[in-house]
Structures are given as structure tokens and as C-alpha cells.
Amino acid sequence: MGIAAALDENADIHTRIGGEQEAIVVHIRDGEVQEEDLLFHLSTPVREWWDNVIHACATFQPFHSEAEIEDWCARHGSPRGAVVPLPRLWRFASEWYGNYLEEPWRKRSPAEAEALFAKYGFEGEFWRTSGS
């Protein structure tokens, strides 16, 4: 979603439900995600993302339902983290990544990141950038 947002173009994102067997395509058309019924589960809290970014990203997965998320967490021994409807995640990604191709690009401060999380309703301990 980040690449599609940065390019600001229509995109087809090929992925799998829970990163497993069921292949799906998420369609971005005219700045909107078309698969409005999908959920996105993020298992790893924000403050841990850069401890192991590959692991963190591997735990960010699309699902059809809360029940699928619960089953996935149990099978993978991963905590249930944040669940975000895909359209809201797309709107967030559009703002988060929308300026990545601008020159000069500037990384957000932790306070700016938390403010953007809050703007999209991503609040609570899971979304804090530090343990404090």
C-alpha cells in the first residue's frame, strides 16, 4: 500500500489472506481501496517495529474476519494486536507514504507519527512509539 500511495496511481496489490494459501488482489482505483470488507491485522506493536522490521511486517496481514485473525494468532503464537478496516488503513497509508517521493524527504518525529496515528483513530498502547 505504501508504494501505491507514494506513486499516487491505480494499483493491484497481490497478497494472501493471513500470508497463507488464499490469494487475493487488493485494487486501488482513483485513490480508493475497492475491497472495503477486508480487515488488516498488525500483531507487532509500533515501538517494536524497528527491533526486527522483517518480522514486524510479516505479522501485518489481511483477513476476512475477526475469527480468522484469532485462528491465525493461535496457530502462529502471535499476539492479537490492532485490527484496522482496510479502507481506513489505505487512507492512513495515503497520508503516511504520500510524500515519500518529495525532495527533500523528511522522516517524521515520534510525536508526529503518534499524531498521525491518532488522526486515523490508531490510539492506545499498541500505537505508542516508545514504552513510556
C-alpha positions in Angstrom: 0.0 0.0 0.0 2.9 2.3 0.7 4.3 2.1 -2.8 0.8 2.6 -4.3 0.3 5.6 -2.1 3.7 7.1 -2.9 3.1 6.7 -6.6 -0.5 8.0 -6.4 -1.6 5.7 -9.2 -4.1 2.9 -9.6 -2.6 -0.4 -8.3 -3.3 -4.1 -7.9 -1.7 -5.4 -4.8 -1.3 -9.2 -4.8 -1.2 -10.8 -1.4 -2.6 -13.7 0.6 -5.1 -13.9 3.4 -3.0 -14.3 6.6 0.1 -14.6 4.3 -1.0 -18.2 3.6 -3.0 -20.0 0.9 -5.8 -17.8 -0.2 -4.5 -15.4 -2.9 -6.3 -12.1 -3.2 -5.8 -8.9 -5.1 -6.4 -5.5 -3.4 -7.4 -2.9 -6.0 -6.6 0.8 -5.6 -8.7 2.8 -8.0 -8.8 6.6 -8.2 -7.3 6.9 -4.7 -9.7 4.4 -3.0 -9.3 0.8 -2.0 -12.0 -1.3 -3.6 -12.0 -4.2 -1.1 -13.9 -2.5 1.7 -14.8 -5.6 3.7 -11.2 -6.8 4.4 -9.6 -6.3 7.8 -5.9 -5.7 8.4 -4.2 -7.2 11.5 -1.0 -5.8 12.9 0.4 -8.2 15.5 3.6 -6.3 16.4 3.3 -3.0 18.5 4.7 0.1 16.9 7.5 0.5 19.5 8.9 -2.9 18.4 8.7 -2.4 14.6 12.3 -1.5 14.2 13.6 -4.2 16.5 13.1 -6.6 13.7 11.3 -4.9 10.8 11.1 -8.1 8.7 9.3 -9.9 11.5 7.1 -7.0 12.2 6.0 -6.7 8.6 5.4 -10.4 8.3 2.9 -10.1 11.1 0.9 -7.5 9.2 -1.7 -9.4 7.3 -5.2 -9.0 5.6 -8.1 -11.1 6.7 -11.8 -11.6 6.0 -12.9 -11.7 9.7 -12.1 -11.4 13.3 -12.4 -15.2 13.6 -9.7 -15.7 11.0 -7.4 -13.3 12.9 -8.0 -15.2 16.2 -7.2 -18.5 14.5 -4.1 -17.1 12.8 -2.8 -15.7 16.1 -3.3 -19.0 17.8 -1.6 -21.0 15.0 1.4 -18.6 14.8 1.8 -17.9 18.5 1.4 -14.2 17.8 -0.4 -11.8 20.0 -3.7 -10.2 18.7 -2.7 -6.7 18.1 -4.5 -3.9 16.2 -7.3 -4.7 13.7 -8.0 -2.0 11.1 -10.6 -2.0 8.3 -8.7 -1.9 5.1 -10.2 1.4 3.8 -9.0 3.2 6.9 -5.6 1.7 6.6 -5.5 2.8 3.0 -6.4 6.4 4.0 -3.7 6.3 6.6 -1.1 4.9 4.2 -2.0 7.5 1.6 -1.1 10.2 4.1 1.9 8.4 5.6 3.6 7.5 2.3 2.1 10.2 0.1 5.1 12.4 0.4 7.9 9.8 0.2 8.9 10.8 -3.3 9.2 14.5 -2.4 12.6 16.2 -2.2 13.9 16.5 0.3 12.0 13.8 2.2 12.0 14.2 6.0 11.3 11.4 8.5 8.5 12.1 10.9 9.4 12.5 14.6 7.8 10.1 17.1 5.4 12.8 18.2 4.4 13.5 14.5 3.9 9.8 13.9 1.7 9.4 17.0 -0.3 12.5 15.9 -0.9 10.9 12.5 -1.9 7.6 14.2 -4.4 9.4 16.4 -5.8 11.3 13.4 -6.9 7.9 12.0 -8.1 6.5 15.3 -5.0 4.4 16.0 -4.7 5.1 19.7 -3.7 3.2 22.8 -0.6 1.3 24.0 -0.2 -0.6 20.7 0.4 2.6 18.8 2.9 4.3 21.1 6.3 4.8 19.6 8.1 4.2 23.0 7.4 2.3 26.2 6.7 5.5 28.1 
